[in-house]
Amino acid sequence: MTSLQVDYRPAARRDLFQIHEYLNREVSLELADRFLMALEHTIQQIGDFPWAGSLFPVRRIRAHEIRRWPVKEFPRYLIYYAVGTRKITLLRILHSARDVSRQSGL
């Protein structure tokens, strides 16, 4: 099985850096770096099994359905993504406590 290419939207990159910064500041650099490794592993899984993520209902009409998948070992952080024919686009990486309906990029 070949993994699909994964692209990050700018908002997803910002989310990634903000989460790492928050975990480093509030807990430890070790935990923040563990989050990055878990995220990388999870994104590889998404590339291998893109349709396995659960559908996320959105009110706006889009060309692609949005799916979500929890980050391995950090299940309260969710990756929101769209599956295309040749690539996966990571839209956002958000904590489950956030009001996702108000987030741009979804």
TIVO-2410 file (N, C-alpha, C; in nm, 3 decimals):
# residues 106
REC num residu      c1      c2      c3 atome chaine
REC   1      M   0.084  -0.118   0.000     N      A
REC   1      M   0.000   0.000   0.000    CA      A
REC   1      M   0.089   0.124   0.000     C      A
REC   2      T   0.057   0.219  -0.084     N      A
REC   2      T   0.132   0.342  -0.094    CA      A
REC   2      T   0.058   0.453  -0.021     C      A
REC   3      S   0.131   0.526   0.061     N      A
REC   3      S   0.070   0.639   0.131    CA      A
REC   3      S   0.046   0.754   0.037     C      A
REC   4      L  -0.063   0.826   0.059     N      A
REC   4      L  -0.088   0.948  -0.015    CA      A
REC   4      L   0.002   1.059   0.040     C      A
REC   5      Q   0.035   1.153  -0.046     N      A
REC   5      Q   0.112   1.269  -0.004    CA      A
REC   5      Q   0.029   1.351   0.094     C      A
REC   6      V   0.094   1.411   0.192     N      A
REC   6      V   0.024   1.492   0.291    CA      A
REC   6      V   0.074   1.636   0.283     C      A
REC   7      D  -0.019   1.729   0.268     N      A
REC   7      D   0.012   1.873   0.267    CA      A
REC   7      D  -0.053   1.938   0.388     C      A
REC   8      Y   0.015   2.037   0.442     N      A
REC   8      Y  -0.037   2.113   0.555    CA      A
REC   8      Y  -0.089   2.247   0.506     C      A
REC   9      R  -0.209   2.283   0.546     N      A
REC   9      R  -0.256   2.420   0.527    CA      A
REC   9      R  -0.181   2.507   0.627     C      A
REC  10      P  -0.164   2.636   0.599     N      A
REC  10      P  -0.094   2.724   0.694    CA      A
REC  10      P  -0.155   2.720   0.835     C      A
REC  11      A  -0.287   2.710   0.845     N      A
REC  11      A  -0.352   2.705   0.977    CA      A
REC  11      A  -0.310   2.579   1.053     C      A
REC  12      A  -0.294   2.467   0.985     N      A
REC  12      A  -0.251   2.343   1.051    CA      A
REC  12      A  -0.108   2.357   1.101     C      A
REC  13      R  -0.021   2.421   1.023     N      A
REC  13      R   0.118   2.444   1.068    CA      A
REC  13      R   0.119   2.534   1.191     C      A
REC  14      R   0.037   2.639   1.190     N      A
REC  14      R   0.028   2.727   1.307    CA      A
REC  14      R  -0.020   2.650   1.429     C      A
REC  15      D  -0.122   2.566   1.410     N      A
REC  15      D  -0.173   2.484   1.520    CA      A
REC  15      D  -0.062   2.398   1.578     C      A
REC  16      L   0.013   2.333   1.491     N      A
REC  16      L   0.122   2.244   1.534    CA      A
REC  16      L   0.222   2.320   1.620     C      A
REC  17      F   0.267   2.436   1.573     N      A
REC  17      F   0.365   2.513   1.649    CA      A
REC  17      F   0.307   2.565   1.780     C      A
REC  18      Q   0.180   2.606   1.779     N      A
REC  18      Q   0.118   2.656   1.902    CA      A
REC  18      Q   0.101   2.545   2.006     C      A
REC  19      I   0.064   2.427   1.961     N      A
REC  19      I   0.049   2.314   2.055    CA      A
REC  19      I   0.185   2.278   2.114     C      A
REC  20      H   0.287   2.272   2.030     N      A
REC  20      H   0.422   2.239   2.080    CA      A
REC  20      H   0.467   2.344   2.181     C      A
REC  21      E   0.448   2.469   2.149     N      A
REC  21      E   0.487   2.578   2.239    CA      A
REC  21      E   0.411   2.569   2.372     C      A
REC  22      Y   0.282   2.544   2.365     N      A
REC  22      Y   0.200   2.533   2.486    CA      A
REC  22      Y   0.247   2.417   2.574     C      A
REC  23      L   0.265   2.299   2.515     N      A
REC  23      L   0.308   2.183   2.594    CA      A
REC  23      L   0.446   2.205   2.653     C      A
REC  24      N   0.534   2.268   2.579     N      A
REC  24      N   0.669   2.298   2.629    CA      A
REC  24      N   0.662   2.394   2.748     C      A
REC  25      R   0.581   2.498   2.734     N      A
REC  25      R   0.570   2.600   2.839    CA      A
REC  25      R   0.498   2.548   2.963     C      A
REC  26      E   0.388   2.474   2.942     N      A
REC  26      E   0.303   2.433   3.054    CA      A
REC  26      E   0.344   2.300   3.118     C      A
REC  27      V   0.412   2.213   3.042     N      A
REC  27      V   0.448   2.081   3.096    CA      A
REC  27      V   0.598   2.061   3.085     C      A
REC  28      S   0.646   2.025   2.966     N      A
REC  28      S   0.790   2.004   2.948    CA      A
REC  28      S   0.823   1.994   2.800     C      A
REC  29      L   0.949   2.019   2.769     N      A
REC  29      L   0.996   2.003   2.632    CA      A
REC  29      L   0.986   1.857   2.590     C      A
REC  30      E   1.011   1.767   2.683     N      A
REC  30      E   1.002   1.623   2.653    CA      A
REC  30      E   0.861   1.586   2.605     C      A
REC  31      L   0.760   1.635   2.675     N      A
REC  31      L   0.622   1.605   2.635    CA      A
REC  31      L   0.590   1.670   2.501     C      A
REC  32      A   0.634   1.794   2.481     N      A
REC  32      A   0.609   1.864   2.356    CA      A
REC  32      A   0.672   1.789   2.238     C      A
REC  33      D   0.793   1.739   2.258     N      A
REC  33      D   0.859   1.663   2.152    CA      A
REC  33      D   0.792   1.527   2.131     C      A
REC  34      R   0.743   1.467   2.239     N      A
REC  34      R   0.668   1.341   2.225    CA      A
REC  34      R   0.541   1.362   2.144     C      A
REC  35      F   0.478   1.478   2.163     N      A
REC  35      F   0.360   1.512   2.084    CA      A
REC  35      F   0.395   1.516   1.935     C      A
REC  36      L   0.508   1.578   1.901     N      A
REC  36      L   0.549   1.586   1.760    CA      A
REC  36      L   0.572   1.448   1.701     C      A
REC  37      M   0.635   1.359   1.776     N      A
REC  37      M   0.658   1.223   1.727    CA      A
REC  37      M   0.525   1.149   1.710     C      A
REC  38      A   0.434   1.165   1.805     N      A
REC  38      A   0.303   1.100   1.796    CA      A
REC  38      A   0.224   1.156   1.678     C      A
REC  39      L   0.234   1.286   1.656     N      A
REC  39      L   0.166   1.348   1.543    CA      A
REC  39      L   0.220   1.293   1.411     C      A
REC  40      E   0.351   1.283   1.400     N      A
REC  40      E   0.413   1.229   1.278    CA      A
REC  40      E   0.365   1.086   1.252     C      A
REC  41      H   0.360   1.005   1.357     N      A
REC  41      H   0.313   0.866   1.343    CA      A
REC  41      H   0.166   0.863   1.299     C      A
REC  42      T   0.085   0.949   1.358     N      A
REC  42      T  -0.057   0.954   1.325    CA      A
REC  42      T  -0.078   0.999   1.180     C      A
REC  43      I  -0.001   1.096   1.135     N      A
REC  43      I  -0.013   1.143   0.998    CA      A
REC  43      I   0.026   1.032   0.900     C      A
REC  44      Q   0.126   0.951   0.936     N      A
REC  44      Q   0.161   0.836   0.853    CA      A
REC  44      Q   0.044   0.739   0.844     C      A
REC  45      Q  -0.024   0.716   0.956     N      A
REC  45      Q  -0.142   0.629   0.955    CA      A
REC  45      Q  -0.251   0.686   0.865     C      A
REC  46      I  -0.272   0.816   0.872     N      A
REC  46      I  -0.372   0.880   0.787    CA      A
REC  46      I  -0.334   0.862   0.641     C      A
REC  47      G  -0.206   0.877   0.609     N      A
REC  47      G  -0.162   0.856   0.472    CA      A
REC  47      G  -0.187   0.715   0.423     C      A
REC  48      D  -0.172   0.618   0.513     N      A
REC  48      D  -0.194   0.478   0.477    CA      A
REC  48      D  -0.342   0.440   0.472     C      A
REC  49      F  -0.422   0.499   0.559     N      A
REC  49      F  -0.565   0.465   0.570    CA      A
REC  49      F  -0.649   0.592   0.576     C      A
REC  50      P  -0.651   0.671   0.470     N      A
REC  50      P  -0.717   0.803   0.476    CA      A
REC  50      P  -0.866   0.799   0.503     C      A
REC  51      W  -0.934   0.692   0.464     N      A
REC  51      W  -1.079   0.687   0.481    CA      A
REC  51      W  -1.119   0.637   0.620     C      A
REC  52      A  -1.023   0.600   0.702     N      A
REC  52      A  -1.053   0.546   0.835    CA      A
REC  52      A  -1.097   0.654   0.934     C      A
REC  53      G  -1.058   0.778   0.911     N      A
REC  53      G  -1.099   0.885   1.001    CA      A
REC  53      G  -1.249   0.907   0.995     C      A
REC  54      S  -1.307   0.946   1.107     N      A
REC  54      S  -1.452   0.967   1.110    CA      A
REC  54      S  -1.488   1.095   1.037     C      A
REC  55      L  -1.603   1.094   0.972     N      A
REC  55      L  -1.651   1.213   0.903    CA      A
REC  55      L  -1.685   1.321   1.004     C      A
REC  56      F  -1.652   1.444   0.969     N      A
REC  56      F  -1.684   1.558   1.053    CA      A
REC  56      F  -1.784   1.645   0.978     C      A
REC  57      P  -1.905   1.661   1.032     N      A
REC  57      P  -2.007   1.738   0.961    CA      A
REC  57      P  -1.973   1.887   0.959     C      A
REC  58      V  -1.982   1.946   0.843     N      A
REC  58      V  -1.960   2.090   0.829    CA      A
REC  58      V  -2.083   2.149   0.761     C      A
REC  59      R  -2.109   2.273   0.790     N      A
REC  59      R  -2.227   2.338   0.733    CA      A
REC  59      R  -2.201   2.390   0.593     C      A
REC  60      R  -2.076   2.426   0.567     N      A
REC  60      R  -2.043   2.480   0.435    CA      A
REC  60      R  -2.033   2.369   0.332     C      A
REC  61      I  -2.065   2.401   0.210     N      A
REC  61      I  -2.051   2.303   0.102    CA      A
REC  61      I  -1.905   2.304   0.058     C      A
REC  62      R  -1.845   2.185   0.050     N      A
REC  62      R  -1.705   2.172   0.012    CA      A
REC  62      R  -1.692   2.066  -0.096     C      A
REC  63      A  -1.581   2.074  -0.167     N      A
REC  63      A  -1.554   1.974  -0.270    CA      A
REC  63      A  -1.518   1.840  -0.205     C      A
REC  64      H  -1.455   1.845  -0.089     N      A
REC  64      H  -1.412   1.722  -0.021    CA      A
REC  64      H  -1.477   1.714   0.117     C      A
REC  65      E  -1.502   1.593   0.160     N      A
REC  65      E  -1.552   1.573   0.296    CA      A
REC  65      E  -1.436   1.595   0.393     C      A
REC  66      I  -1.470   1.643   0.510     N      A
REC  66      I  -1.369   1.661   0.614    CA      A
REC  66      I  -1.378   1.543   0.710     C      A
REC  67      R  -1.262   1.490   0.743     N      A
REC  67      R  -1.252   1.379   0.837    CA      A
REC  67      R  -1.166   1.424   0.954     C      A
REC  68      R  -1.176   1.347   1.063     N      A
REC  68      R  -1.091   1.377   1.179    CA      A
REC  68      R  -1.038   1.248   1.236     C      A
REC  69      W  -0.921   1.259   1.298     N      A
REC  69      W  -0.852   1.144   1.354    CA      A
REC  69      W  -0.774   1.193   1.476     C      A
REC  70      P  -0.783   1.123   1.589     N      A
REC  70      P  -0.708   1.166   1.708    CA      A
REC  70      P  -0.559   1.136   1.695     C      A
REC  71      V  -0.479   1.221   1.757     N      A
REC  71      V  -0.334   1.201   1.758    CA      A
REC  71      V  -0.303   1.087   1.854     C      A
REC  72      K  -0.224   0.993   1.807     N      A
REC  72      K  -0.186   0.877   1.889    CA      A
REC  72      K  -0.122   0.926   2.020     C      A
REC  73      E  -0.166   0.870   2.131     N      A
REC  73      E  -0.120   0.901   2.266    CA      A
REC  73      E  -0.167   1.038   2.317     C      A
REC  74      F  -0.226   1.118   2.230     N      A
REC  74      F  -0.280   1.248   2.268    CA      A
REC  74      F  -0.421   1.259   2.209     C      A
REC  75      P  -0.513   1.172   2.251     N      A
REC  75      P  -0.643   1.160   2.182    CA      A
REC  75      P  -0.733   1.283   2.192     C      A
REC  76      R  -0.701   1.377   2.279     N      A
REC  76      R  -0.783   1.498   2.286    CA      A
REC  76      R  -0.744   1.598   2.177     C      A
REC  77      Y  -0.632   1.572   2.109     N      A
REC  77      Y  -0.593   1.654   1.994    CA      A
REC  77      Y  -0.640   1.583   1.868     C      A
REC  78      L  -0.714   1.654   1.784     N      A
REC  78      L  -0.773   1.595   1.665    CA      A
REC  78      L  -0.716   1.660   1.540     C      A
REC  79      I  -0.686   1.576   1.442     N      A
REC  79      I  -0.639   1.623   1.312    CA      A
REC  79      I  -0.760   1.627   1.220     C      A
REC  80      Y  -0.787   1.741   1.160     N      A
REC  80      Y  -0.895   1.757   1.064    CA      A
REC  80      Y  -0.832   1.763   0.925     C      A
REC  81      Y  -0.883   1.680   0.834     N      A
REC  81      Y  -0.820   1.669   0.703    CA      A
REC  81      Y  -0.921   1.638   0.594     C      A
REC  82      A  -0.880   1.665   0.470     N      A
REC  82      A  -0.962   1.632   0.352    CA      A
REC  82      A  -0.881   1.538   0.265     C      A
REC  83      V  -0.949   1.439   0.207     N      A
REC  83      V  -0.883   1.341   0.121    CA      A
REC  83      V  -0.913   1.375  -0.024     C      A
REC  84      G  -0.807   1.394  -0.101     N      A
REC  84      G  -0.821   1.418  -0.244    CA      A
REC  84      G  -0.779   1.293  -0.320     C      A
REC  85      T  -0.774   1.302  -0.450     N      A
REC  85      T  -0.737   1.185  -0.530    CA      A
REC  85      T  -0.589   1.152  -0.519     C      A
REC  86      R  -0.506   1.252  -0.497     N      A
REC  86      R  -0.361   1.228  -0.492    CA      A
REC  86      R  -0.295   1.272  -0.362     C      A
REC  87      K  -0.370   1.343  -0.280     N      A
REC  87      K  -0.308   1.391  -0.156    CA      A
REC  87      K  -0.412   1.409  -0.046     C      A
REC  88      I  -0.360   1.422   0.073     N      A
REC  88      I  -0.439   1.453   0.191    CA      A
REC  88      I  -0.400   1.593   0.234     C      A
REC  89      T  -0.498   1.675   0.264     N      A
REC  89      T  -0.470   1.810   0.310    CA      A
REC  89      T  -0.507   1.821   0.457     C      A
REC  90      L  -0.408   1.849   0.541     N      A
REC  90      L  -0.433   1.871   0.683    CA      A
REC  90      L  -0.484   2.013   0.699     C      A
REC  91      L  -0.605   2.024   0.752     N      A
REC  91      L  -0.669   2.155   0.764    CA      A
REC  91      L  -0.639   2.221   0.898     C      A
REC  92      R  -0.656   2.148   1.005     N      A
REC  92      R  -0.633   2.200   1.140    CA      A
REC  92      R  -0.592   2.086   1.232     C      A
REC  93      I  -0.527   2.121   1.342     N      A
REC  93      I  -0.495   2.029   1.451    CA      A
REC  93      I  -0.542   2.100   1.576     C      A
REC  94      L  -0.651   2.051   1.636     N      A
REC  94      L  -0.715   2.125   1.745    CA      A
REC  94      L  -0.745   2.035   1.865     C      A
REC  95      H  -0.743   2.095   1.981     N      A
REC  95      H  -0.784   2.025   2.103    CA      A
REC  95      H  -0.935   2.005   2.098     C      A
REC  96      S  -0.981   1.893   2.144     N      A
REC  96      S  -1.124   1.860   2.136    CA      A
REC  96      S  -1.212   1.953   2.219     C      A
REC  97      A  -1.155   2.026   2.314     N      A
REC  97      A  -1.233   2.119   2.395    CA      A
REC  97      A  -1.264   2.249   2.321     C      A
REC  98      R  -1.195   2.274   2.210     N      A
REC  98      R  -1.217   2.398   2.135    CA      A
REC  98      R  -1.347   2.390   2.056     C      A
REC  99      D  -1.406   2.506   2.033     N      A
REC  99      D  -1.529   2.514   1.954    CA      A
REC  99      D  -1.491   2.508   1.806     C      A
REC 100      V  -1.494   2.388   1.753     N      A
REC 100      V  -1.449   2.365   1.616    CA      A
REC 100      V  -1.538   2.435   1.514     C      A
REC 101      S  -1.664   2.452   1.543     N      A
REC 101      S  -1.755   2.515   1.448    CA      A
REC 101      S  -1.716   2.659   1.421     C      A
REC 102      R  -1.639   2.720   1.510     N      A
REC 102      R  -1.597   2.860   1.493    CA      A
REC 102      R  -1.459   2.874   1.433     C      A
REC 103      Q  -1.393   2.762   1.407     N      A
REC 103      Q  -1.257   2.765   1.355    CA      A
REC 103      Q  -1.255   2.788   1.205     C      A
REC 104      S  -1.165   2.875   1.161     N      A
REC 104      S  -1.152   2.894   1.017    CA      A
REC 104      S  -1.075   2.776   0.959     C      A
REC 105      G  -1.097   2.750   0.836     N      A
REC 105      G  -1.028   2.639   0.770    CA      A
REC 105      G  -1.107   2.511   0.773     C      A
REC 106      L  -1.223   2.510   0.838     N      A
REC 106      L  -1.308   2.390   0.840    CA      A
REC 106      L  -1.441   2.422   0.778     C      A
***
